[in-house]
Amino acid sequence: MLHGEQVRVDRDRIFFGKGPVSWQIASPVDAFVQHLVSGVFAEGQEIKIGLESQEAGFLIERVETLPRPVFNGSMRFTCLSPITISRLIGSNSLNGFNSLNSFLSCHYIRPWEEGLSDAIKNNLLKKYRLLHGKDSGDTDFKIIIDEDYVKRKNGKITKNINFKGTNIIGFMAPFEVTGSPELIEVGYEAGFGEKGSMGFGMVKEIV
């Protein structure tokens, strides 16, 4: 996730003004992070970001590892990037049975809709299985959005992001999670919700 003191977003571009820019990266795979730090993000090295015709160069001044939270059964986080989670909806022209005549579309679940916690939990369970090669022994998980924050924002906590021509709807708000520390850890390291590889779902702990 890129952060800067002066940032302006214009459609599919991010413009940074004067001042340092930080790039925060999280991954549940330690070897990936170590390789990235030693190979790409060596101090004094320059990296380039953007399209070849419009790329910007950044000189790396410092690389540091942020302290990991102590994961437990009840934690509070805030979003560094939007959390997005979806389900398929639609109808079928042949008495409800799956067929080539099914019409399915992707519905992004809003924070106030039912099924948000279960959808995020199921996504975390899949990630846990991929990372550890087994199912999690604890499947308890619930996410609660900070209602006071939502009121202060007049309910406007959703973001519509156009990513390479595709509209993705997510939300940004402080929230509390309760349940399995293992699943919470996966969410922190791999992102809560879908599209973590695109930068969605990154959070930081509220202490």
N, C-alpha and C positions, 0 to 999 in steps of 0.2 A: 504494500500500500504506500503510495507516494504522498508526502505531506510537505507543505511549504508555507512560509509566512504570508506570501501574497499569491493567491491562486484564483484563476478565473476559468470556468468551464464554458466552452462554446461548442454545443452539439457533441461531436466525437473527439474534441481536442481539449487538452488541458494546458493553460498558459501559466507559467510561473514568473513572478516578478523578482525583485532583488531579494537577497537573503538565501540562507542555506535551504536545501531540500533534503528530506530524509526519506529513506525507502525501507519500510518494515516488511520483513518476510517471515512467515511461519510455515512449518512443515512438521508432520509427525515422523518423518524419516530423517534421522540425525545425519546419516551419511550424505544426503542431498544437501543439507545446510552446510556441512563442513566443506564439501567440494565447492559449493558456491562461494563461500567466504575465501577459501584458499586460492581458487582459480579465477574467479570473476571479480570479486570485491576486494582485491588486495589494496592496501592503502597506497595512495600516490598514483594509482592507475586511473585512467579515464574510461568511462563507459558511455555508450551512445544509445539513446532511446528515441524511437519514432521511426517513421518511414524513411527510406534511404534518401529521398529528396528533401526531407524536412526534419532530419534527426537533430537532436540536441545533445551536446556533450557535457558530461558531469565529471568533475574531478573528485575522487573519493578522498575525503579528509580523515575519516575515522570509521572503524568497524567495531561494533560492540554487541555483546550478547545480553539481552534483557533478562532479568531474573524471572524464573517460572513461578507461577502461583502455586500455592499449596492447594491441591484439589480436594474438595470435600463435598458433602451432600447438599449444600446450599450455598450458592455463590451469586454475586451480582456483576454484571458486565454492561458495557456500553459499546455501541457499534462504531467501528472504524470504517467499515464499508457496509453497504446494504445487505441484509439477510433476505434471501429469496428461496421460496419453496413452492412447488406446484403439484397439481394432480391433473390427470386426464379426465375430461368430461365429454359427453356426447351421447349420441343415440345410434340405434341400429335399425335398419329397415327390415330385418328378418327376425321378428319376434324376440329381439333382445339377445340373440346369440351372436358370438363373434364371427365376423365374416368380412369379406372384402368390401361389403357395403356399409361398414361401420363408419361413422363420422365422429372422429375424436379431435378434441382441441385441448390445448394446454391452458389451464386456469391457474394463475398465481394466487395463492392463498393470502388474503389480507389478515393483518394482526387481529382484527375483531371477528373473524369468521371461525366457526367450529372446525376442529381438525388440525389447527396449526401445530399444537404440541405433538400430536401423534405423527404428523408428517415429518417434522424435524427429527423426532425420535427414531422413526424408521430409517431415515437417511443416515443418522449417526450409527445405527446398528449395522447398516451395510458397510459403512466406512470401517467400523471396528472389525468386521469379519474380513475385509480385504487386508487390513493392517496386520492382524494377528492370526489369521487362518483358522479362526474358530468363533463361535458365537459368544457374546458377552453373557456372563452369568447373572448380571443384574440389568434388567430392562426398564427399571423405574426412571421416568424422566418427565418433567413438566417445565414449561416456560411461561413466565408471567410478565407481561409488558407493564412498565411503570405507568400507571393510570394518571398520576399527577403530571408527568411529563407530556402525556398525550393531550391532557386538558390545556396545558400551557401552549401547546402547538395547535390548538383547535382541531385536533384529530389529523393534522397534516403531517404524517410521519412516513408516508409512502413515497417512493422514488420510481420514476419511469426512466429507465436507462436504455438507450439505443446502442446495442453492441453489435457492430458489423451488420447493421440492417435488421436486427431482431430486437423487438421491444421486450425488456425484462422488467418486471415490477418487483420491488423489494421494499423493505422498511428499515428505518434507522431510529432506534430509541434505546434507552436503558432498559434492562430486563433482569429478572431473577430466574435462575434455574435451580431446580431441586431434583434429587434422585441420584443415579449412579455416578460416582466420581469418575469412573472409567469413561463413560459417555461424554461427560462434561469436558474431560481432558481432550478427547478426540475433537469435540467441537472447537475448543480453543486452538488446537494445533492445525486442524484441517479445515476449519471454517464451519460455522453453524449454517445448515441449509445446503442448497445446491450451488453448483458453479464455483466452488472454492478455487479451482484452477484458474478462473478468470479474475480472482481477487474478491469475490463476494464472501460475506459472512465472517470477516475478520473482526475480532473484538479485543477489548482490553478490560482487565478486572477493575471494578470499583471497590476501593478499600477505604 
